[in-house]
Amino acid sequence: PPLAKRARLGAVSGKRGLLLEDFRTALQELTGATEPPTDEEIWATIGDEACLDEFERTLHLIDVATLPLDPQDRLKKLFSIQTHWNPGRLEAWVAPTLGAGIKVAPWLLKQTRAVFVEITEGKEERFLTKKFAM
């Protein structure tokens, strides 16, 4: 069936990832664990090979070798994968491309816009979105 239409949040339309809960179930089956793995155990397994779309709760694979080395181009590529990023995750992806002496957080503040989104009832979370047409 076709995907339901939704606001322009989360992953770019047409690029569905693997549901986090499906990955959790598969990892539990592969390891033979009696309890489902925690989020921390999932991230220890995934490392820097994927990102989580907080709105869709889907994982999207990212091939680090294909990401641009220029910080602006890398940021553009990352925002083509998903529109809203956890600040810590985005910093981790952009930091290796910045030169020596350039701090990641202030650089990202100049390039992105902070938004607060309520994903769970009564709790707003901070995300970064693109500021300019990239």
N, C-alpha and C positions, 0 to 999 in steps of 0.2 A: 504494500500500500504506500501511497505517497506520504511524504513527511508533512506534518501539520505546520501551517504557517505560524511564525512567531516573530516577536520583535527582533531587531537586529542586535541580538546579544549572543554571546557564545561563539561557537565555531562558525566559520564562513559557510554559507549554505552550500550543500552538496558535498561537504567534506565531513561525513560522520565518522566519529572515532569509535573506539571500543568502550562500551559502558564500563565504568569503574567496578560496578558490582559483578559483572561478567568476568572481568579480570581477576577479581578477588576469589570468585568461585573456582576458576581455572587454576589459580596459584595454589589454592587449598588442595585441589585434587592432585596436582603435580607433586606437591610436597608430602601428601599423605597426612596432613595435620588434621586434628580433630576439631579445632577451632578455626574460623576464618582468620586470615592475616589482618593485622591492624594496618592503619594507614601508614604508620612509620615503617612497618615491614614491607609494605608494597613499594614505598619510595626507596627503601634500601635495595630492593630488587631492580627497580626501573632505573634508578640513578638519573642521569641526564639524557636518557634516551627518549623521553616523552614529556608532554605537558598535560595538565589537567584543565579541562574547560569546566569552570565552576558552575556554570549555568546548566549545561547539559549533563554534567557528571560523566564526561567521556574523556578517554585518554587519546592523545594524538601523538604519533611517533614523530620524532624530529631527528634527522640525520645531521649531526654536528658538522660532518665533513662537507656538506653541501651549503651550509650557511655562509653568507658573505663575510669577509674579513673587515670591511668598512663598517663602523658602528651605525651610521645612518641607514645603510643598506640592510644590515642585519635587523635593525629595529623595524624597518619596512616589511621585511620577510616575516618576522615574528607576528606583526599585526595582520598579515595576510592569513596566518594560521588561525588566530582568534583575536577578537576585538578587545577583550578585557583581560588584563593580566594581573596576577598577584604580584605586588611590588618586589618581594624577595626573589621570586622565580625569574622575573624579567631582569633584575639586576644580575643574577647568576648567568643568564644567557648573554648579556651585553658586556659584562666586565672584561672578558678576555680580549675584546676588540679595542678597548680604550687604551690610549698610550699611558706611559708611566706618569704618575703625578695627577692624573685626572680621576677625581672621585666619581663613582658610579651614581650614587643617589642624586647629587646636585645636577649632574649631566642629564639624567632621566627627567628631573623636574623641569628642565628647560625644553625637553623634547616631547613630553607627554602631559596629560591632564589627569588629575586625580578625581575619581568619582566614588561615591559611596552608594552601595547597592545592598538592599535587604534581601538576602538569599533565604535565611531562616527567619521565622517570625520574631520581630522585635530586636534583631541583631543586624546592624549595618556593617558591611565589610568594605575596606578600601581597595580599589582596583585602579590600574592605570590604563588609559586609552590614548589613542593618538591625538595629538593636539592640532597638527597641521595636515593638509592633504599630502599623503605620502605616496 
